[in-house]
Amino acid sequence: MSSEDIGRWLIQILYDNYNGERYISAQSLSKALGIDESVVIERLKHLMKSNLVDTNGCGYMLSLKGYEIAHQRVTSFCPHL
């Protein structure tokens, strides 16, 4: 799986579990994707630099910007987003 694919899947998982309050641990995200936790953390850091993901130090959640982008992707009819 490419770095971009991992990022897309992380955004999708965080979007599916978004309620504005729930942070998800890197360990849980790693288990959900079946990949090494260090790879997940690396991708999450990249997403945080892009202001798509926030952290509370123990877990991760989509930022408002990340949520809006994920929502547009989910509700789009374009399969390439």
Residue pairs with C-beta under 8 A, 6 or more apart in sequence:
1 9
1 33
1 35
3 43
3 46
6 33
6 35
6 39
6 40
6 43
7 43
7 46
7 47
9 33
10 29
10 33
10 40
10 43
10 44
10 47
10 53
11 47
11 52
11 53
11 62
11 66
11 69
11 70
11 73
12 70
13 24
13 29
13 32
13 33
14 24
14 29
14 53
14 60
14 61
14 62
14 66
14 70
15 62
15 66
15 67
15 70
15 71
15 74
17 24
18 61
18 62
18 67
18 70
20 61
21 61
22 59
22 61
23 55
23 56
23 58
23 59
23 60
23 61
24 59
24 60
24 61
25 58
25 59
25 60
26 37
26 40
26 41
26 44
26 59
26 60
27 37
28 59
29 40
29 44
29 60
30 36
30 37
30 39
30 40
33 40
44 53
44 55
44 60
47 53
47 66
48 54
48 55
51 63
51 65
51 66
52 62
52 63
52 65
52 66
52 69
53 60
53 61
53 62
53 63
53 66
54 60
54 61
54 62
54 63
55 61
62 70
72 81
73 81
